[in-house]
Amino acid sequence: MRDFGSVEIRECAALALEAGQMAVFAWHIPTDTVIGDPMFCRLFQVETPLASEDVFKLIHPEDLVGLRQVIQRTHDLDEDYDATFRVDRADGSTIWIGGRGRVIERGNDGAPLRMVGVNWDMTRSKEQEERVSHLVREMNHRVNNSFALMKAMLYLGGETYSDVSDFVDTLSAQIHALSTANLLVADVFLHQPTASQHIGLETVVRKVLHDLTQDADDPRIEIEIGRTMAVKPQDITPLTMILYELATNAAKNSILGEADGTLEVIVASLESGRAYVQWIERLDRPRERSEDQAALNEGALDGFILEHCLAKMNATLVQNEATATGFSFIFEFDAETSFSPDAL
């Protein structure tokens, strides 16, 4: 190690900078000349040497004053600067850059003569930070809404249900629905930044049906998806709650409660751009409970949950009908179609 000289140290430093994708610059202050390595030139899309003002004019206007103040403190107080700022590049792109620097030489009067520093691209980390921040705000909003909704459900359920076990089942399913909706939203914010908060309608449908059967290939269930569509952010929770209400009814009271029952879910788009969802349960024979007409009529869903959720989505209920051999629930609502399917 005693033979470890300045050449080796410089090589190690260069390797470390390259591995960390760090750009290096030096600023000769008396002549206002900035030089940078190739990474610096690529990062700022400039050629060096150049004047410091040629660099400052690339800084995003909202960040320029703050950056100048930080650098001035470094010049005046002999402390390192540490800053994050945006750069508006020649190709029209804007990136986030991190910077560290220090004055390494001063004149006899203490005036700064030379300054060196490093820069790096931190656009991805800033985008991730923004997504997490947005997610926290969104989840806080959703949790507050969820508590308000649960309070309303408890109150209305107490007024509507005479059977406590039925109410418990309904409430449990809707708590699960709220949890699923929040998880879907969280996944978009954290892992699908190009989705712009939209979730594929097919994703929501398949998630609910998988939870219903715990089998993605259940032969009793057929899903037909037409044009790719996305659910608007504000509609994710009410749509999920509608589907869970239908799924709970199917498993407990309706066709899928029978061993030979089948379910067909069709999602299509209308010329108006609205999504059209058909939930169709079938049985090749009359249900054994068909002699109890009162029980059969209960197969048509008219609960406050569906009414509330359809209203929240500005959805139109097309059909809600139960027969001895089937159940059909059809509704339509506004969906998003102007996006890339890859974003979902």
C-alpha positions in Angstrom: 0.0 0.0 0.0 3.0 2.3 0.5 3.5 2.1 -3.3 -0.1 3.1 -4.0 0.4 6.4 -5.7 -1.5 9.3 -7.2 -1.9 7.6 -10.6 -3.7 4.6 -9.0 -5.9 6.9 -6.9 -7.0 8.9 -10.0 -7.8 5.6 -11.8 -9.9 4.4 -8.9 -11.7 7.8 -8.7 -12.4 7.7 -12.4 -13.7 4.1 -12.1 -16.0 5.1 -9.2 -17.3 8.1 -11.1 -18.0 6.0 -14.2 -19.7 3.3 -12.1 -21.9 5.9 -10.5 -22.7 7.7 -13.8 -21.2 10.8 -12.3 -20.2 13.9 -14.3 -17.3 16.0 -13.3 -16.7 19.7 -13.9 -14.1 22.4 -13.0 -14.8 26.1 -12.9 -12.0 28.6 -13.2 -13.8 31.6 -11.6 -11.5 34.5 -12.6 -11.9 33.7 -16.3 -15.4 32.3 -15.9 -14.4 29.1 -17.7 -16.2 25.8 -17.1 -14.8 22.5 -18.4 -16.4 19.1 -18.0 -15.8 15.5 -18.8 -17.8 13.7 -21.5 -20.5 12.7 -19.0 -21.0 16.3 -18.1 -21.3 17.2 -21.8 -23.9 14.5 -22.3 -25.8 15.4 -19.2 -26.2 19.1 -20.0 -26.0 18.6 -23.8 -23.2 21.2 -24.1 -19.6 21.4 -25.3 -16.9 22.7 -23.0 -15.1 24.9 -22.3 -18.0 27.4 -21.8 -19.0 30.3 -19.6 -20.9 29.6 -16.3 -23.8 31.7 -17.6 -24.1 29.3 -20.5 -24.7 26.6 -17.9 -27.0 28.7 -15.7 -29.3 29.6 -18.7 -30.1 25.9 -19.0 -31.4 25.7 -15.4 -35.2 25.6 -15.1 -36.4 29.1 -14.1 -38.1 27.9 -11.0 -34.8 26.4 -9.7 -32.3 29.0 -10.9 -32.5 31.5 -8.0 -32.2 28.8 -5.4 -29.2 27.3 -7.2 -27.4 30.6 -7.5 -27.9 31.2 -3.7 -26.5 27.8 -2.8 -23.4 28.4 -5.0 -22.9 31.9 -3.6 -22.9 30.5 -0.1 -20.2 28.1 -1.2 -18.1 31.0 -2.5 -18.7 33.2 0.5 -18.7 30.7 3.4 -16.3 28.0 2.2 -18.9 25.2 2.6 -19.8 22.5 0.1 -22.9 23.0 -1.9 -25.5 20.3 -2.3 -28.4 21.0 -4.7 -31.1 19.4 -6.8 -32.4 21.2 -9.8 -33.9 20.8 -13.3 -32.2 21.3 -16.5 -34.0 22.2 -19.7 -31.9 20.7 -22.4 -31.4 21.5 -26.1 -33.4 18.5 -27.3 -36.5 19.8 -25.4 -36.3 17.4 -22.5 -36.2 18.3 -18.9 -34.2 16.2 -16.4 -33.5 16.4 -12.7 -29.9 16.7 -11.7 -28.1 16.4 -8.4 -25.0 18.4 -7.7 -22.2 18.6 -5.2 -19.3 21.0 -5.3 -16.6 22.9 -3.4 -14.1 25.7 -3.8 -10.6 24.1 -3.9 -8.5 27.3 -4.3 -8.8 30.8 -3.1 -6.7 34.0 -3.5 -4.9 35.9 -0.8 -8.0 37.9 -0.2 -10.1 34.8 0.2 -11.9 35.2 -3.1 -12.7 31.8 -4.8 -10.5 30.9 -7.7 -11.3 27.3 -8.6 -14.3 25.2 -7.9 -14.9 21.5 -8.8 -18.0 19.4 -8.5 -19.9 16.4 -9.7 -23.4 16.1 -11.2 -25.7 13.1 -11.8 -29.0 12.4 -13.4 -31.7 11.8 -10.7 -34.8 12.0 -12.9 -35.9 8.5 -12.1 -35.5 8.9 -8.3 -37.4 12.2 -8.4 -40.2 10.7 -10.4 -40.4 7.8 -7.9 -40.4 10.3 -5.1 -43.2 12.1 -6.7 -45.2 8.9 -7.3 -44.7 7.9 -3.6 -45.8 11.4 -2.5 -48.8 11.3 -4.8 -49.6 7.8 -3.6 -49.6 8.9 0.1 -51.9 11.8 -0.8 -54.2 9.5 -2.8 -54.3 6.8 -0.2 -55.0 9.3 2.6 -57.9 10.6 0.5 -59.1 7.1 -0.2 -58.8 6.0 3.4 -60.8 8.9 4.6 -63.5 8.2 2.0 -63.5 4.5 2.9 -64.1 5.3 6.6 -67.0 7.6 5.6 -68.4 5.0 3.3 -68.1 2.2 5.9 -69.9 4.5 8.4 -72.7 5.0 5.9 -72.9 1.3 5.2 -73.1 0.4 8.8 -76.0 2.9 9.3 -77.9 2.0 6.1 -77.3 -1.7 6.7 -78.8 -1.5 10.2 -81.9 0.1 8.6 -82.0 -2.4 5.6 -80.9 -5.8 6.8 -83.0 -8.0 9.1 -80.5 -10.9 9.1 -77.3 -10.1 10.8 -75.3 -12.9 9.1 -76.3 -11.5 5.7 -75.2 -8.0 6.7 -71.9 -9.3 8.0 -71.2 -11.2 4.7 -72.1 -8.1 2.7 -69.9 -5.8 4.8 -67.0 -8.3 4.7 -67.1 -8.4 0.9 -67.2 -4.6 0.6 -64.3 -4.2 3.0 -62.4 -6.6 0.8 -63.5 -4.6 -2.2 -62.1 -1.4 -0.7 -58.9 -3.2 0.1 -58.6 -4.5 -3.5 -59.3 -1.1 -5.0 -56.6 0.6 -2.8 -54.1 -2.1 -3.8 -54.8 -1.7 -7.5 -54.3 2.1 -7.2 -51.1 1.7 -5.2 -49.7 -0.6 -7.8 -50.4 1.9 -10.5 -48.7 4.8 -8.7 -45.6 2.7 -7.7 -45.0 0.5 -10.7 -46.9 1.9 -13.7 -45.9 5.6 -14.0 -47.2 5.9 -17.6 -50.7 4.8 -16.6 -51.6 8.2 -15.3 -53.6 6.7 -12.5 -55.8 4.7 -14.9 -56.4 1.0 -14.4 -57.4 -1.4 -17.1 -61.0 -2.4 -16.9 -60.0 -6.0 -17.6 -57.5 -5.9 -14.7 -60.3 -5.0 -12.3 -62.7 -7.6 -13.6 -60.1 -10.5 -13.6 -58.9 -9.6 -10.1 -62.4 -9.7 -8.6 -63.3 -13.0 -10.4 -60.0 -14.6 -9.3 -60.9 -13.6 -5.7 -64.3 -15.2 -6.2 -63.0 -18.6 -7.3 -59.3 -18.6 -6.3 -58.8 -20.2 -9.7 -57.8 -18.2 -12.7 -58.9 -21.0 -15.1 -62.2 -21.9 -13.5 -64.1 -23.5 -16.5 -67.4 -22.1 -15.1 -66.4 -18.6 -15.8 -65.9 -17.0 -19.2 -64.6 -13.5 -19.7 -64.9 -11.7 -23.0 -63.1 -8.4 -23.3 -63.5 -6.2 -26.3 -61.7 -3.0 -26.9 -59.1 -2.2 -24.2 -60.4 0.4 -21.8 -59.3 2.0 -18.6 -61.2 2.9 -15.5 -61.2 6.6 -14.4 -59.4 7.1 -11.1 -62.6 8.2 -9.3 -64.5 5.1 -10.6 -62.0 2.5 -9.4 -63.5 2.0 -6.0 -67.2 2.0 -6.9 -66.6 -0.3 -9.8 -64.7 -2.8 -7.6 -67.5 -2.6 -5.0 -70.1 -3.3 -7.7 -68.2 -6.3 -9.0 -67.7 -7.7 -5.4 -71.4 -7.3 -4.7 -72.2 -9.3 -7.8 -69.5 -11.9 -7.0 -70.8 -12.3 -3.4 -74.3 -12.7 -4.6 -73.2 -15.2 -7.3 -71.3 -17.4 -4.8 -73.9 -17.4 -2.1 -77.4 -16.8 -3.5 -77.3 -17.2 -7.2 -76.1 -19.4 -10.1 -72.5 -20.0 -9.0 -74.0 -21.3 -5.7 -74.9 -24.4 -7.8 -72.2 -26.9 -8.9 -73.2 -26.6 -12.6 -73.8 -22.9 -12.7 -71.8 -20.7 -15.2 -70.9 -17.1 -15.3 -70.2 -15.0 -18.4 -68.8 -11.5 -18.1 -68.7 -9.4 -21.3 -67.0 -6.1 -21.4 -67.5 -4.0 -24.6 -67.4 -0.4 -25.7 -70.3 1.5 -27.1 -70.0 4.0 -30.0 -70.5 6.7 -27.4 -67.2 5.6 -25.7 -68.9 4.3 -22.6 -68.0 0.8 -21.3 -70.8 -1.8 -21.4 -70.5 -4.6 -18.7 -72.7 -7.7 -18.8 -72.7 -10.0 -15.8 -74.7 -13.1 -16.9 -75.2 -16.2 -14.7 -76.8 -19.3 -16.2 -78.1 -22.7 -15.2 -79.3 -25.4 -17.6 -82.2 -26.2 -15.3 -84.4 -24.4 -12.9 -82.9 -23.7 -9.5 -84.1 -25.9 -6.7 -85.1 -22.8 -4.8 -87.3 -21.7 -7.7 -90.5 -22.8 -6.0 -89.9 -20.1 -3.4 -90.7 -17.1 -5.6 -89.9 -14.7 -2.8 -86.4 -16.0 -2.5 -86.0 -16.0 -6.3 -87.0 -12.4 -6.5 -84.2 -11.6 -4.0 -81.8 -12.7 -6.7 -82.4 -9.3 -8.4 -80.1 -7.0 -6.6 -81.5 -3.7 -5.4 -79.2 -3.0 -2.4 -78.1 0.4 -1.3 -74.5 -0.5 -2.2 -75.2 -0.9 -5.9 -77.4 2.2 -6.0 -74.7 4.3 -4.3 -71.9 3.0 -6.5 -73.7 3.3 -9.8 -74.6 6.9 -8.8 -71.0 7.7 -8.0 -69.9 6.4 -11.4 -72.7 8.2 -13.2 -73.5 4.7 -14.5 -76.7 3.6 -16.2 -78.3 0.4 -15.0 -79.6 -1.4 -18.1 -80.8 -4.7 -16.6 -81.1 -6.3 -13.2 -83.2 -9.4 -13.5 -83.3 -12.8 -11.9 -85.1 -15.9 -13.3 -85.4 -19.5 -12.4 -82.4 -20.3 -14.7 -80.3 -17.2 -14.6 -79.4 -13.8 -13.5 -78.5 -10.8 -15.6 -76.9 -7.5 -14.4 -75.9 -5.0 -17.1 -74.7 -1.5 -16.7 -72.7 1.1 -18.7 -70.4 3.9 -17.6 -67.8 6.3 -19.0 -64.4 4.8 -19.6 -61.1 6.0 -20.9 -60.0 4.9 -24.4 -57.4 7.5 -25.4 -54.2 5.8 -24.0 -51.7 3.2 -24.9 -52.7 -0.3 -23.8 -49.0 -0.8 -22.7 -49.6 1.7 -19.9 -52.1 -0.6 -18.2 
